[in-house]
Amino acid sequence: MKTRNIIPCLILLIMAPLSAGFAKKTVNSNIKEENVTYSVGDKVYNGYIAYNENQKGKQTAVLVVPEWWGLTDYPKMRAKQLAGLGYVAMAVDVFGDGKIATNPTDAKTYTALLYSNPELVKSILDAAVSKIKEVKHTNPASIFAIGYCFGGAILLNYAKLGADLKAVVIFHGGLKGITPDKNLLKAKILVCNGGSDKFVSEADITLFKHQMDSIGATYTFKSYPGALHAFSNPAATGLGKKFNMAIEYNKDADLNSWSDMKKFFSSTDIK
């Protein structure tokens, strides 16, 4: 089943400060940042990698799949936070050539092809996985991934297609997509969904759970009361008003979902 569900999720181009307590957990002067490239066919994709260069041993790696705007500062910020937690993290480019959408019209155009072509997404993210495995600190047997909004939707499809991932976290992402196959799905899945998200219907949630249950998938579904779409983005409230969209930042949902992600990763980690 192909999915053409366009989930509008507007991101922070310049990240608003998070709470002091949250920021302290991820600030680390030993974090090394690198810009890398990877290719699919004749198209070049950009990536941003962050890790603690002084950490000993091999570490679990985490891909960060961005919203429909592409590889902006927001997914890079999340990657750096993950590096502060001890992971090798990589914010990925899924459009190619580092292309970034500057308006919703372009964002819809850029994402439509990827929504409708999960196999293309798989080839792009496979290349990203191969690239992060090249980092000397990466444990190649332990790769995780997180995705936001559009990024969450295509990441879920990627997992269903048999991605070589141990754990996947979807933050306010679309749940429609290809039908899961028990012979392909390997990853444990955590879905962090806004309880009042206008873009993810109860029917979507019911179908998702039914499909996961039908194949015996290992998944957890978290709902954060009162949280709208894009709840983890501190700029969502202003952008929602600007573009007349039902999106809004919810500090409690943001912090709680990040905490849920950390617990989920800790229970899955093999680093």
N, C-alpha and C positions, 0 to 999 in steps of 0.2 A: 504494500500500500504506500503510495507516495503521499508526502505531506506538503501542502502549500500554505500552511498556517503561518502568517507573518505576525510575529509577536513584536510589537513596537516597544523597544526598551531604550531609553535615552540615557546616555552615560555622562559622567562628569569628565569634562575635558581637562580641567584643572582641579585636582581633588581637594575638596573641602576638608579641613582638619577633623580627624576623628577624636574621640574622647581621649584624654591624656592617658587614662589607664589602659585603653586598648592599644594605643600607639607604643607604649613602653614595652609591650610584649614582643614587638616585632622590630624595634630599632637595634641595629647591630653594626658597629663600625667595621666589622670584618666581612661584611657582605660585598661580594664581587659582582659586578654587573657587566654583561657582555651582549653585544649585538651579533646575531648569527644569521645565516641564510640556509635555506634548504630548497630543493627543487622537485617539481612534479612535471615531467615532460619538459617543455621549453619555458615554463613559467617559474620564476624565482619568488620565493616567499621569505619574509623576514621573521625573525624571532628575537625575543629579549630574554636572556637567561640571568638568573640571580642565584647565588649560593654563598654559603659561609666557607671561605677559602681555607680557614684554619681548622675546620671540623675534620676529625679523623675518621677513617673508614668510609665505606660505601653507604650512600644515603638513598632513601626513596626519592624519586623524582615526581613532580606534579606539573602536568600541562594546565595552562589557564586559557580557556577558549572564550574569546571576548564577545561582547554584545554586537549588535548590528552596525555599529560605527567602525569596527575594526580595531587594529592594534594602536590604541591611544594610550594616554598615561594611566587610565583606570586599570586595565588588566596588568600593566607593568607594576603598578602599586601593589596589587594583590600578589603578584609573583614575588615582590620584595618582602612582603609580609610573610609569605610562606618560607622564604629563605631564612628569615629571622627565627622561624620555628624549627629550622634544621633540615629543611628539604632543599633539593635542587629544583628550582622552579623555572618554567619557561612560558611566557606569554606568547601565544602563537598568532601568526598572520594567516587568515583563511581566504583572503581575497586575492593575494598575490601582489608582489612589488610594493608591499607596505601601503597599499591603497586604503584610504580612510574616507568614509562618507561624512560629508559636512552638513547634510540635510536629510530629512526623512525620505524624500523621493529617491535620492541616490541610494540610501540604505536599503530600501525595498528592492531596488534594482539589483544591488550587489548580492543580497541574501536570497533572492528568489531562486536562483540557479542551485544554490546549495541546499535549500529546503527541498527542492524537487529531485535532487540527485545525490542520495546518500552514499552511493559508491564513489562519487567524486570526493565527497567529504572524507571518506575512508582513506583514499589515496593521499590526500593532503595531510591528514592527521597521522597516518602511518609514517610519512616523511618526517613529521615533527617528532614523533616518538624515536625514530632512528637518530635524529639529531641530538636529542637530549641524552640518549644512551652514550653518545660520544664524550660527554663530559666525564672527566676522570673520577669525579666524586659520586657518580650515579651508580646505584645498584640496578643493573639491567633487568633483574628479575622482579623488581618492585616499582611499577609505574602507576601513578594515580592521575586523575584529571578532574578539574572543576570547570563548570561552564555557567555563564550568566545569560539569562533571557534567550536570545537567538542562539548564543553559544551553548546554552544548556540543552536546547532542543536538538541541535545537530550532534552534540556529544552523546545524547541518549541514543540516537540512531547509530552512531559509531559503535557504542557498546553492544547494541543489538546485533551488529554485523560481525561480532567476534573480535573486537579490538583486544589487543594484548595489554589489558589494564586490570589491576587488582581491585581498584575502587574508583567510583565515579560519584561526584556530587553535583546536583543540579540546583542552582539558585534561581528561583522564579522563572523557570524555563518552560517552554511549551512541552506538553506531554503527548501530543499526537505524533504519529510517525509510523515507521514500518512495524510489522507484527514481529514480536520477539520469537526466537527459535532457541529451544533449550540446548540444542547442539552447538550453538554459536555463542550465546551470552556467557561470558566468563566473569565479568566484574560484579562486585557487590555495589549496590546503588543506594544513595541517600538523596531523596528529593526534599528540598527546602522550599515550601510553597506559601505564598501569602494567603491567609484565610479569607481575605476579601478581594483577591485578584480578579479583575474583570475580564482578563484575557485567558484565563484557565478555568473552564467551566466544571461544574460538578460531574457532568457527563464525561469530560476528558479524564477526570480523576478516577471515576468509577471504571472506565475502560482500561486505563493504565493498570490499576490494581488487579483487575480481572485477568489481564494478559500476563502480568507478572506471576500471579498465583497459579495460573494454568500451566506454567512451565516449571514451577517450583523455584523461581528466582529468589535470590537473597536480596531483599531491599527493605528500606525504611522510608516511610513517608511522614514528614513533619509539616505541620500547619501552624502558622503564627497568627493568632487572632488579631483581626483588624488590619492586617498588613495588606497593602495594595501591591500591584505589580511594581517591580524595580525597587523593592523595599530596602535593598542593601546599598543603594546609590545615594549618597548624601545630597546630590544635586537634583534628585528626581522631583521633589516638590516644585521647585522653580521651573524646571523644564516641563513638567506636566501642565502648569498654568500657561506657559508660553505656547505650547503646541496643543493645548486643549485635550489632554490625554489623562486617563485615570491612572496616573502613576504618582507615587509619593514615598519619600524616605521614611522609614520607621526604625528609629535607633534601637529599640528593644529587639525587633526582628532581626536587624543586622547583626547585633552582637550575639544574640542567642543562636542564630544560624551558623555564625562563625565558630562559636563554641561547640555546637553540635557536629560541625565538620571535623574539628580537632579530635573530639571523642571518637568519631567514626574512623578517622584515620588511625588513631592510636590502637583501636581494636583490630585493625586490618593490617597494620604495618608489620613488615618482616625485615626492616633494615637492621 
